[in-house]
Amino acid sequence: MSVSMLSTFVKPMHPEGRKFVAIFAAITLVLFLLWEPLGWVGVGLTVWVYYFFRDPERVVPNEDGIMVSPADGIVSLLEPAVPPRELGLGSEPMTRVSVFMSVFNCHVNRIPAAGRITTVAYHHGKFLNASLDKASEQNERNGITVELSDGRQYGVVQIAGLVARRIMCWSEEGSDVQRGERFGLIRFGSRLDIYLPSGAEPTVKIGQTMIAGETIIARLS
Protein backbone atom coordinates (compact mmCIF):
# COMPACT_ATOMS: atom_id res chain seq x y z
CA MET A 1 0.00 0.00 0.00
CA SER A 2 1.40 3.40 -1.02
CA VAL A 3 1.84 6.31 1.37
CA SER A 4 -0.90 8.27 -0.42
CA MET A 5 -3.35 5.37 -0.09
CA LEU A 6 -2.46 4.91 3.57
CA SER A 7 -3.04 8.60 4.30
CA THR A 8 -6.55 8.25 2.86
CA PHE A 9 -7.51 5.82 5.63
CA VAL A 10 -5.25 6.88 8.49
CA LYS A 11 -5.99 10.40 9.75
CA PRO A 12 -4.08 12.40 12.39
CA MET A 13 -5.43 11.96 15.90
CA HIS A 14 -6.07 14.83 18.27
CA PRO A 15 -3.79 14.63 21.36
CA GLU A 16 -6.89 14.52 23.58
CA GLY A 17 -7.57 11.01 22.27
CA ARG A 18 -4.21 9.45 23.08
CA LYS A 19 -5.03 8.49 26.65
CA PHE A 20 -8.33 6.93 25.59
CA VAL A 21 -6.63 4.87 22.88
CA ALA A 22 -3.99 3.79 25.40
CA ILE A 23 -6.67 2.72 27.90
CA PHE A 24 -8.61 0.73 25.30
CA ALA A 25 -5.41 -0.85 23.98
CA ALA A 26 -4.45 -1.99 27.49
CA ILE A 27 -7.92 -3.45 28.05
CA THR A 28 -7.64 -5.22 24.69
CA LEU A 29 -4.42 -6.94 25.76
CA VAL A 30 -6.14 -8.21 28.90
CA LEU A 31 -9.10 -9.45 26.86
CA PHE A 32 -6.79 -11.39 24.55
CA LEU A 33 -5.30 -13.11 27.59
CA LEU A 34 -8.77 -14.02 28.85
CA TRP A 35 -10.38 -15.08 25.57
CA GLU A 36 -9.21 -14.33 22.03
CA PRO A 37 -12.65 -13.44 20.56
CA LEU A 38 -13.05 -10.80 23.28
CA GLY A 39 -9.64 -9.46 22.34
CA TRP A 40 -10.78 -8.85 18.79
CA VAL A 41 -13.80 -7.00 20.11
CA GLY A 42 -11.34 -4.83 22.02
CA VAL A 43 -9.37 -4.21 18.83
CA GLY A 44 -12.53 -2.98 17.13
CA LEU A 45 -13.35 -0.64 20.01
CA THR A 46 -9.78 0.71 20.10
CA VAL A 47 -9.89 1.45 16.37
CA TRP A 48 -13.25 3.17 16.84
CA VAL A 49 -11.86 5.40 19.62
CA TYR A 50 -8.92 6.32 17.37
CA TYR A 51 -11.38 7.10 14.58
CA PHE A 52 -13.52 9.22 16.89
CA PHE A 53 -10.60 11.45 17.88
CA ARG A 54 -9.35 11.88 14.31
CA ASP A 55 -8.36 15.44 13.44
CA PRO A 56 -7.93 15.72 9.66
CA GLU A 57 -6.68 18.86 8.00
CA ARG A 58 -9.39 20.85 6.26
CA VAL A 59 -9.26 23.01 3.13
CA VAL A 60 -10.74 26.28 4.39
CA PRO A 61 -12.29 28.37 1.58
CA ASN A 62 -10.63 31.76 1.14
CA GLU A 63 -13.66 33.50 -0.35
CA ASP A 64 -14.51 36.85 1.25
CA GLY A 65 -17.71 37.38 3.22
CA ILE A 66 -18.48 33.80 4.17
CA MET A 67 -18.85 31.74 7.34
CA VAL A 68 -17.99 28.04 7.52
CA SER A 69 -19.52 25.29 9.58
CA PRO A 70 -18.05 24.97 13.09
CA ALA A 71 -18.68 21.21 13.18
CA ASP A 72 -19.05 18.02 11.19
CA GLY A 73 -22.55 16.60 11.24
CA ILE A 74 -26.10 17.23 10.03
CA VAL A 75 -28.06 20.49 10.15
CA SER A 76 -30.84 19.71 12.62
CA LEU A 77 -32.35 23.17 13.19
CA LEU A 78 -32.54 26.40 11.19
CA GLU A 79 -34.70 29.00 12.88
CA PRO A 80 -34.82 32.34 14.72
CA ALA A 81 -33.90 31.95 18.40
CA VAL A 82 -32.82 34.14 21.30
CA PRO A 83 -29.15 33.40 22.06
CA PRO A 84 -28.10 32.28 25.54
CA ARG A 85 -27.87 35.21 27.93
CA GLU A 86 -24.24 34.54 28.81
CA LEU A 87 -23.14 35.34 25.24
CA GLY A 88 -24.10 38.99 25.67
CA LEU A 89 -25.79 39.13 22.27
CA GLY A 90 -29.01 40.73 23.48
CA SER A 91 -32.57 39.48 23.81
CA GLU A 92 -33.66 39.71 20.17
CA PRO A 93 -33.89 36.52 18.08
CA MET A 94 -30.97 35.71 15.79
CA THR A 95 -30.81 33.11 13.03
CA ARG A 96 -29.67 29.88 14.67
CA VAL A 97 -28.16 26.98 12.75
CA SER A 98 -27.75 23.78 14.77
CA VAL A 99 -25.34 21.04 13.67
CA PHE A 100 -25.85 17.65 15.32
CA MET A 101 -22.76 15.46 15.63
CA SER A 102 -23.18 11.71 15.98
CA VAL A 103 -20.53 9.51 17.61
CA PHE A 104 -19.20 8.79 14.11
CA ASN A 105 -18.43 12.41 13.23
CA CYS A 106 -15.13 14.18 13.79
CA HIS A 107 -15.65 16.22 16.95
CA VAL A 108 -13.01 18.94 16.59
CA ASN A 109 -14.76 22.33 16.39
CA ARG A 110 -13.65 25.24 14.19
CA ILE A 111 -14.16 28.99 14.01
CA PRO A 112 -16.79 30.04 11.41
CA ALA A 113 -15.41 33.53 10.62
CA ALA A 114 -12.35 35.55 11.58
CA GLY A 115 -12.63 38.05 14.40
CA ARG A 116 -11.87 38.67 18.07
CA ILE A 117 -13.33 36.60 20.88
CA THR A 118 -15.14 38.87 23.32
CA THR A 119 -16.80 36.24 25.51
CA VAL A 120 -16.11 32.68 26.65
CA ALA A 121 -18.84 31.40 28.96
CA TYR A 122 -19.48 27.96 30.48
CA HIS A 123 -22.98 26.99 31.68
CA HIS A 124 -23.60 23.94 33.86
CA GLY A 125 -26.67 21.94 32.85
CA LYS A 126 -28.32 18.64 32.00
CA PHE A 127 -27.37 15.95 29.50
CA LEU A 128 -30.51 15.61 27.39
CA ASN A 129 -30.44 14.26 23.85
CA ALA A 130 -28.53 16.95 21.93
CA SER A 131 -30.91 16.69 18.97
CA LEU A 132 -33.79 18.10 21.06
CA ASP A 133 -34.60 21.79 20.72
CA LYS A 134 -34.67 22.29 24.50
CA ALA A 135 -31.07 21.06 24.74
CA SER A 136 -30.00 24.60 23.77
CA GLU A 137 -31.41 25.93 27.03
CA GLN A 138 -31.13 23.03 29.47
CA ASN A 139 -27.94 21.14 28.62
CA GLU A 140 -24.38 21.76 29.74
CA ARG A 141 -22.81 24.14 27.26
CA ASN A 142 -19.89 26.42 26.50
CA GLY A 143 -20.34 29.47 24.32
CA ILE A 144 -18.07 31.97 22.62
CA THR A 145 -18.92 35.35 21.12
CA VAL A 146 -16.83 36.59 18.20
CA GLU A 147 -16.73 40.19 16.98
CA LEU A 148 -16.15 40.65 13.26
CA SER A 149 -13.98 43.42 11.83
CA ASP A 150 -17.10 45.48 11.06
CA GLY A 151 -18.33 45.30 14.66
CA ARG A 152 -21.05 42.71 14.15
CA GLN A 153 -21.05 39.73 16.50
CA TYR A 154 -21.96 36.08 16.28
CA GLY A 155 -22.05 33.25 18.79
CA VAL A 156 -21.07 29.59 18.77
CA VAL A 157 -22.33 27.26 21.50
CA GLN A 158 -20.95 23.79 22.20
CA ILE A 159 -23.72 21.65 23.72
CA ALA A 160 -23.22 18.37 25.58
CA GLY A 161 -25.52 15.42 24.91
CA LEU A 162 -26.54 12.03 26.27
CA VAL A 163 -23.08 10.53 25.79
CA ALA A 164 -20.96 13.66 25.53
CA ARG A 165 -19.99 14.73 29.05
CA ARG A 166 -16.86 16.75 28.41
CA ILE A 167 -16.74 20.05 26.55
CA MET A 168 -13.33 21.48 25.75
CA CYS A 169 -12.72 25.05 24.59
CA TRP A 170 -9.18 26.32 24.00
CA SER A 171 -10.07 29.89 23.04
CA GLU A 172 -9.59 32.82 25.40
CA GLU A 173 -11.31 36.18 25.63
CA GLY A 174 -9.45 38.87 23.72
CA SER A 175 -7.75 36.46 21.32
CA ASP A 176 -7.90 36.92 17.55
CA VAL A 177 -9.13 33.89 15.61
CA GLN A 178 -9.18 32.91 11.96
CA ARG A 179 -11.80 31.18 9.86
CA GLY A 180 -11.40 27.40 10.16
CA GLU A 181 -9.15 27.60 13.22
CA ARG A 182 -9.64 24.84 15.79
CA PHE A 183 -11.16 26.13 19.01
CA GLY A 184 -12.63 23.17 20.86
CA LEU A 185 -13.82 19.59 21.04
CA ILE A 186 -16.73 17.66 22.55
CA ARG A 187 -16.33 14.00 23.41
CA PHE A 188 -18.69 11.34 22.08
CA GLY A 189 -21.69 12.90 20.35
CA SER A 190 -23.09 16.40 20.77
CA ARG A 191 -24.26 19.55 18.98
CA LEU A 192 -23.12 23.03 18.02
CA ASP A 193 -25.38 26.06 17.64
CA ILE A 194 -24.22 29.08 15.67
CA TYR A 195 -26.07 32.38 16.03
CA LEU A 196 -25.49 34.31 12.81
CA PRO A 197 -24.72 38.04 12.88
CA SER A 198 -27.23 40.56 11.58
CA GLY A 199 -27.42 40.59 7.81
CA ALA A 200 -25.98 37.10 7.37
CA GLU A 201 -27.86 34.80 5.00
CA PRO A 202 -27.73 31.06 5.75
CA THR A 203 -26.74 28.90 2.77
CA VAL A 204 -27.69 25.52 4.23
CA LYS A 205 -30.88 23.57 4.82
CA ILE A 206 -32.10 21.08 7.41
CA GLY A 207 -30.67 17.61 6.80
CA GLN A 208 -27.59 18.88 4.96
CA THR A 209 -24.25 17.26 5.76
CA MET A 210 -21.64 19.67 7.10
CA ILE A 211 -17.84 19.53 7.11
CA ALA A 212 -16.21 21.69 9.77
CA GLY A 213 -14.02 24.42 8.33
CA GLU A 214 -15.07 23.69 4.74
CA THR A 215 -18.85 23.87 4.23
CA ILE A 216 -20.09 27.43 3.78
CA ILE A 217 -22.87 27.93 6.33
CA ALA A 218 -23.73 31.59 5.64
CA ARG A 219 -22.81 34.67 3.63
CA LEU A 220 -22.19 38.04 5.22
CA SER A 221 -23.95 40.89 3.44
C-alpha positions as CSV (number, residue, x, y, z in Angstrom):
1,M,0.0,0.0,0.0
2,S,1.4,3.4,-1.0
3,V,1.8,6.3,1.4
4,S,-0.9,8.3,-0.4
5,M,-3.4,5.4,-0.1
6,L,-2.5,4.9,3.6
7,S,-3.0,8.6,4.3
8,T,-6.6,8.3,2.9
9,F,-7.5,5.8,5.6
10,V,-5.2,6.9,8.5
11,K,-6.0,10.4,9.8
12,P,-4.1,12.4,12.4
13,M,-5.4,12.0,15.9
14,H,-6.1,14.8,18.3
15,P,-3.8,14.6,21.4
16,E,-6.9,14.5,23.6
17,G,-7.6,11.0,22.3
18,R,-4.2,9.5,23.1
19,K,-5.0,8.5,26.7
20,F,-8.3,6.9,25.6
21,V,-6.6,4.9,22.9
22,A,-4.0,3.8,25.4
23,I,-6.7,2.7,27.9
24,F,-8.6,0.7,25.3
25,A,-5.4,-0.8,24.0
26,A,-4.4,-2.0,27.5
27,I,-7.9,-3.5,28.0
28,T,-7.6,-5.2,24.7
29,L,-4.4,-6.9,25.8
30,V,-6.1,-8.2,28.9
31,L,-9.1,-9.4,26.9
32,F,-6.8,-11.4,24.6
33,L,-5.3,-13.1,27.6
34,L,-8.8,-14.0,28.8
35,W,-10.4,-15.1,25.6
36,E,-9.2,-14.3,22.0
37,P,-12.6,-13.4,20.6
38,L,-13.0,-10.8,23.3
39,G,-9.6,-9.5,22.3
40,W,-10.8,-8.9,18.8
41,V,-13.8,-7.0,20.1
42,G,-11.3,-4.8,22.0
43,V,-9.4,-4.2,18.8
44,G,-12.5,-3.0,17.1
45,L,-13.3,-0.6,20.0
46,T,-9.8,0.7,20.1
47,V,-9.9,1.4,16.4
48,W,-13.2,3.2,16.8
49,V,-11.9,5.4,19.6
50,Y,-8.9,6.3,17.4
51,Y,-11.4,7.1,14.6
52,F,-13.5,9.2,16.9
53,F,-10.6,11.4,17.9
54,R,-9.3,11.9,14.3
55,D,-8.4,15.4,13.4
56,P,-7.9,15.7,9.7
57,E,-6.7,18.9,8.0
58,R,-9.4,20.8,6.3
59,V,-9.3,23.0,3.1
60,V,-10.7,26.3,4.4
61,P,-12.3,28.4,1.6
62,N,-10.6,31.8,1.1
63,E,-13.7,33.5,-0.3
64,D,-14.5,36.9,1.3
65,G,-17.7,37.4,3.2
66,I,-18.5,33.8,4.2
67,M,-18.9,31.7,7.3
68,V,-18.0,28.0,7.5
69,S,-19.5,25.3,9.6
70,P,-18.1,25.0,13.1
71,A,-18.7,21.2,13.2
72,D,-19.0,18.0,11.2
73,G,-22.6,16.6,11.2
74,I,-26.1,17.2,10.0
75,V,-28.1,20.5,10.1
76,S,-30.8,19.7,12.6
77,L,-32.4,23.2,13.2
78,L,-32.5,26.4,11.2
79,E,-34.7,29.0,12.9
80,P,-34.8,32.3,14.7
81,A,-33.9,32.0,18.4
82,V,-32.8,34.1,21.3
83,P,-29.1,33.4,22.1
84,P,-28.1,32.3,25.5
85,R,-27.9,35.2,27.9
86,E,-24.2,34.5,28.8
87,L,-23.1,35.3,25.2
88,G,-24.1,39.0,25.7
89,L,-25.8,39.1,22.3
90,G,-29.0,40.7,23.5
91,S,-32.6,39.5,23.8
92,E,-33.7,39.7,20.2
93,P,-33.9,36.5,18.1
94,M,-31.0,35.7,15.8
95,T,-30.8,33.1,13.0
96,R,-29.7,29.9,14.7
97,V,-28.2,27.0,12.8
98,S,-27.7,23.8,14.8
99,V,-25.3,21.0,13.7
100,F,-25.9,17.6,15.3
101,M,-22.8,15.5,15.6
102,S,-23.2,11.7,16.0
103,V,-20.5,9.5,17.6
104,F,-19.2,8.8,14.1
105,N,-18.4,12.4,13.2
106,C,-15.1,14.2,13.8
107,H,-15.6,16.2,17.0
108,V,-13.0,18.9,16.6
109,N,-14.8,22.3,16.4
110,R,-13.7,25.2,14.2
111,I,-14.2,29.0,14.0
112,P,-16.8,30.0,11.4
113,A,-15.4,33.5,10.6
114,A,-12.4,35.6,11.6
115,G,-12.6,38.1,14.4
116,R,-11.9,38.7,18.1
117,I,-13.3,36.6,20.9
118,T,-15.1,38.9,23.3
119,T,-16.8,36.2,25.5
120,V,-16.1,32.7,26.6
121,A,-18.8,31.4,29.0
122,Y,-19.5,28.0,30.5
123,H,-23.0,27.0,31.7
124,H,-23.6,23.9,33.9
125,G,-26.7,21.9,32.9
126,K,-28.3,18.6,32.0
127,F,-27.4,16.0,29.5
128,L,-30.5,15.6,27.4
129,N,-30.4,14.3,23.9
130,A,-28.5,17.0,21.9
131,S,-30.9,16.7,19.0
132,L,-33.8,18.1,21.1
133,D,-34.6,21.8,20.7
134,K,-34.7,22.3,24.5
135,A,-31.1,21.1,24.7
136,S,-30.0,24.6,23.8
137,E,-31.4,25.9,27.0
138,Q,-31.1,23.0,29.5
139,N,-27.9,21.1,28.6
140,E,-24.4,21.8,29.7
141,R,-22.8,24.1,27.3
142,N,-19.9,26.4,26.5
143,G,-20.3,29.5,24.3
144,I,-18.1,32.0,22.6
145,T,-18.9,35.4,21.1
146,V,-16.8,36.6,18.2
147,E,-16.7,40.2,17.0
148,L,-16.2,40.7,13.3
149,S,-14.0,43.4,11.8
150,D,-17.1,45.5,11.1
151,G,-18.3,45.3,14.7
152,R,-21.0,42.7,14.1
153,Q,-21.0,39.7,16.5
154,Y,-22.0,36.1,16.3
155,G,-22.1,33.2,18.8
156,V,-21.1,29.6,18.8
157,V,-22.3,27.3,21.5
158,Q,-21.0,23.8,22.2
159,I,-23.7,21.7,23.7
160,A,-23.2,18.4,25.6
161,G,-25.5,15.4,24.9
162,L,-26.5,12.0,26.3
163,V,-23.1,10.5,25.8
164,A,-21.0,13.7,25.5
165,R,-20.0,14.7,29.0
166,R,-16.9,16.7,28.4
167,I,-16.7,20.1,26.5
168,M,-13.3,21.5,25.7
169,C,-12.7,25.1,24.6
170,W,-9.2,26.3,24.0
171,S,-10.1,29.9,23.0
172,E,-9.6,32.8,25.4
173,E,-11.3,36.2,25.6
174,G,-9.4,38.9,23.7
175,S,-7.8,36.5,21.3
176,D,-7.9,36.9,17.5
177,V,-9.1,33.9,15.6
178,Q,-9.2,32.9,12.0
179,R,-11.8,31.2,9.9
180,G,-11.4,27.4,10.2
181,E,-9.2,27.6,13.2
182,R,-9.6,24.8,15.8
183,F,-11.2,26.1,19.0
184,G,-12.6,23.2,20.9
185,L,-13.8,19.6,21.0
186,I,-16.7,17.7,22.5
187,R,-16.3,14.0,23.4
188,F,-18.7,11.3,22.1
189,G,-21.7,12.9,20.4
190,S,-23.1,16.4,20.8
191,R,-24.3,19.5,19.0
192,L,-23.1,23.0,18.0
193,D,-25.4,26.1,17.6
194,I,-24.2,29.1,15.7
195,Y,-26.1,32.4,16.0
196,L,-25.5,34.3,12.8
197,P,-24.7,38.0,12.9
198,S,-27.2,40.6,11.6
199,G,-27.4,40.6,7.8
200,A,-26.0,37.1,7.4
201,E,-27.9,34.8,5.0
202,P,-27.7,31.1,5.7
203,T,-26.7,28.9,2.8
204,V,-27.7,25.5,4.2
205,K,-30.9,23.6,4.8
206,I,-32.1,21.1,7.4
207,G,-30.7,17.6,6.8
208,Q,-27.6,18.9,5.0
209,T,-24.2,17.3,5.8
210,M,-21.6,19.7,7.1
211,I,-17.8,19.5,7.1
212,A,-16.2,21.7,9.8
213,G,-14.0,24.4,8.3
214,E,-15.1,23.7,4.7
215,T,-18.8,23.9,4.2
216,I,-20.1,27.4,3.8
217,I,-22.9,27.9,6.3
218,A,-23.7,31.6,5.6
219,R,-22.8,34.7,3.6
220,L,-22.2,38.0,5.2
221,S,-24.0,40.9,3.4
